């Protein structure tokens, strides 16, 4: 039976100390629900920022009925497939993955990696806060036999941009001949090939040395990852802010654990994920300021394509859309949905902007 708010407030103030009543020691009752959340990152990452906000919100708004335990790094699992299996089995309650990390179980999440479909942060944040996520949640629940629930989609690292050791990239023609590091997944490799470069799958821990030795010339990363891994020290000199993909972070939860809670606590958890999402939207924006400054100060070349140049990239990448719809299960469904939701968001934002300017 849940202890009263008064006792919980007293217990929190006493930092979990034993409450003395009538000369007898009574231990403070534990939370009714404990959520084990893991992120395969570190405490400098946006994922950690989000989890800290989530933990504080859920524990306080539930008056201690829910406790959140954080496992940062690879304490509970190390790879996407392993971690998602842990969520399905209930060994892990909450896990955050990139689209690449979840693509083996849910191939259609790679729609988030399709280039140049989301215009800017405002459009991306609007799309990832509405029916697009609800539809993907329903699909993932069906495909996992009702075990894995998509809670929200935030951000992890801002936007993917092309970076390389050789030259400034202003047009797709500048990509010709470059060896671009990708993950071992079809979609990013198809994109690199469509732009005229050579996709080269390299494990993330090997990328620094691969830049040094010329195994690869470039990569598709956000600036915080570039500076966090000290890639300029390995020869990375050029970054083109083409913003070809928003770096979505998918937050998964064991569905049985979520549904075992009474509705008022499920509301708290959903609100907690909303707060987490907002934190991960904001965190890369702040962290990228110092990262861009450091890149330029180290002699890096930072280039922002014109609208015409960015449109040339989008047109060159168009074959990837057809490939995705033809080769990925539910690919056409989620491509069409993302395009429609992005168009709706753009229209609403532009309409509001017109009003604000007059």
N, C-alpha and C positions, 0 to 999 in steps of 0.2 A: 504494500500500500504506500502511496507516495506521501512523503513527509510534508508538513505544512510549509508555506512560504516563509513563515516567521522563523522556523527552525533552520531552514536553508540559509536565510539571510544571516542569522546568528552564526551558523557554521562557517559561512564564507568569511565573515568578519574575523573569526577566530582562526582562519586558515586551517580548518580541518581539525582543530583541537577537540579533545574529548569534553563533552558537556557534562557538568556535575549537577545531579539533581537528587535531593534528599539523601546525600551522602553516598549515592551509587553512581558509578561511571557508566554512561550510555554512549556508545559509539554513534557518530553521525551516519545516517543511512546513506548507502551508495546511490548513485544515479539509477533511474529506472532503465535507461538505455545508454549503452556505450558504443560510440562509432569509432572504428579504427580506420583512419584515413592515411593514405600513403601517396607520396609524390617522389618520383625517381629523379630528384633534382637536388638543390642545396638551399641554404638559407638566404642566398642572394637572388633567388629566382622569383619571378612573378607568382609562380604556383604557391610558393611558401607564403608570400604576402596574402594571397587569397585565403589560404587555409587558416592563417592567424585571425583574419577578419571573421571567417566562418565560425571558428571555434569560440571566439569571444561572443559573437552574436547569439549562436545557438545555446550556449551554456547559460548566458545571462537571461535571454528571453524565455527560456524554458524553466527558469528558477531552479536550475540545477538538475532537472529531470533527465536531461541529456548531457552526457560527458563526451568530449571529443578527444581522442588520443591521436597524436601526430607521429608518423614514422617517415622521416625525410631521408631520401637516399634509397638504398636497395635492401633495407632491413627485412621487408616482407616479400618482395619480389623484385625482379630486375628487368624483365622484358615485357612488352605489351601483351603478348599471348598468355604468358604466365600470370600476369597481374589480372587480366580480365577473367581468367579461369578462377583465380582467387575470389574475385567479386561474385562470379556465378555460384561458387560453392559456399559463399558466406564467410570464408576465412578473412576476407578483406571487405570492409563496408563501403569505402569510398576510394576511388582511384582516378587520377588525372592522366589522360593520354593525349598525344598529338594525333592527328589524323593518320599518320603513317603507323603509329603504334597500335591503332585499332583497326586498320584496314584488313588485316587477316580475318577478323571475325565479322566486320561490317564494312565491306568494300566501298559502299556508297559514301562513307564519311570523307573519302578523298575528294568529293565535290568541293570541299573547302580549299583544296590545293589548286583548283582550276584558276588560271591566270586572268587578271584584269576584269573580273566580274563584279567586284565590290569597289566602288569609286573611292571611298575614303573612310575614315574612322566612324563618322556619323552614320553612314549607310551600313557599314559592317555591324555596328553596335545595335542598330535598329533591327536588322535582319535576324541577328542572333538573340533577340529578346522576344521573339514572337512565334508565329505558327510554324516557321521553318524548323525550329527546334522541337516543337511538339510532334510534328510529323516524323522527324527522325527518331524521336523517343519511341513512338508507337512501332516503328519498323524494327528498331533494335530489340524492343521487348518481344515482338513476335519472333524474330530470328534467334533469340537466345532462350526460347521456351519460357519466357516470362521471368527470367532470372536477373537480367542486367538492365538497369534503368538509366537512361541519359538524363541527368539532372539539369545541366546548363552547358553552354559553350562560352568560354571566356577567351582570353588571349594569353599567349606565352611568347613574348619577345617582339611584339609589334608587327612589322611587315617584312616579308622576304624580299630582298633585293639582290641583284647580281653584283658580286664582288670578284676581283681578280688581281693577279700579279703582273699583268702584261700591258694593258692599255685601257684608256677611257672607253666605255661603251655608251654610245649615243643612239645607235640604230641597230636593228637586228643584224645588219651586215658586219658590224663590229664583233659579233659573236663567232663568226666563222673561224674554225680551227682551234678554238679554245676547248680545253678539257675541263668540264665543269663537274665538280663533285655532286653526287646525288645519293639519296638513300637507295636501298635495294627495293625499289618499287617501280611499277611500270609508268605511272602517270608522270612523275617528275622527269623520268628519262625521255618520255615522249615529248614533253615540253622543251627540253634542252635540244633534242634533235630537230624539232620544228623550227627552232630559232637558229639552226645551222651550226651548233656546237656539238661536242662529243660528250655524252653522259658517262661519268666514271664513278661507279659505286665505291665509296670508301667509308669504313667505319669512322664514326665521329672522333674517337680518341686518336686516330691515326692521321687526322687532317692536317695538323700543324706540320708534322714531318713531311707529309705529301706536298705541301706548299713549298717547303724548303728544297725538296729534291726534284720538283717539277713533275711529279706523278700527276698532279692536277694543277690547273692554272687558276681556277676560280670555284666559287660556291654560290649557293642560294641561301643567304642567312640574314637575320636581323642584326643591327649594329651592336646591340648589347652582347650578343653571342660572339661577334667578331672581336670586340674589345675584351670581353671576359676571357676569351681563349688566347688573347695576345697574338692574333694572326698577323698584324702588321710586322711583328718581329720575325715572322716567317716569310715576309716578302709581299704580303697583301697590301696593295697601294691604291686600288681604284674601287670605288663604290658608286653604283648608279642607282638612284632612288626611283626605280621603276614601280615599286610596290606591287609586284605581280601577284602576291598572295598574302592574305591576312592569316597570321599564324594562330589559328584556332586551337583552343585547349578544351577537350571534351571531358566533362566531369561525370563519372559513372558511379552508380550506387547499387548495392544488392537490393533487388526489388522486394524480397521477402522482409528484409529488415525495415525498409521504409514503410511497407504496408502493415507491418505489425504495430506501428504506432497509432495512437488515437489521432483523430483528424486535427485537433488543435496543435499537436506536436508535429504532424506532417506539414502544417502551415509554417511553423517555426523553421523547420528544415528547408522548405522551399524559399522562404524569405532569406534564410542564411545563405543559400546558394545565389540568390539575387545580389546580396551584399558582396559575396565572394566575386561574382562576375564583375561588378562595378570596380572592385579593387584591382582585378587583373586587367580591366580596360585601361585604368589610369596609370598603373605602375610602369609599364613600358614607356609611356610618354615622358614621364619624369626622368627615368633612368637613361633614356636615349639622348637627352640633352648633353649630359656630361660625356657620354660615349662618342657622340659626333664631334664634340669639341676636342676630345683626346685624339680622335682619329686624324683630324685636320692638323692639330698641333704636332703630331708625329710625322707630318709630311704627306698625309693621305690626300687623294684627289676625290672630292665629293661632288657628284654631278646630278642635277635634277632635270630630267627630260622635259621638253616642251610638250604641250598638249598634242601637237602633231607627231612628235617622236613617239610618245606613248601610244598613240593610236596605231602607229606602224608596228609596234611590238604586239599589240592586241590582234591585229590582222594576221601577222605572221604566226601567232599562236593558235589561230582559229581551228586548224586541223585537230588539235588536242580535244576540242569539244566533241567533235564527231567520234573520235576514238573512244572517249569516255562513255558516251551514250551507247555505243555499239558493244563495248567490251566489259563494262562493269555492271554487275547485277543491280537493278534498280537505278542505274546511272541516269537514264533519260528522265525518270521521275524526279530525281533530286536536282538534276541540272535545270529542268524547267521550273521547278519550285524556287530554286535560288535566284534564277533570272527574274522571275515574276516578283518575288519579295523584294529584290534589290530595286527593281523599277518602281514599285510602290513606295519604297522608302525614299528614293530620290525625288519622286513627285511631291511627297509630303514635305520633305526638307526644303525643296526649292520653293514651294508655295509659301512656307513659313518665312523663308528668307526674303521673298518679295515683299511680304507684309512688314517685316522688320526694317527693310530699307526705305520704306515710304512713311 
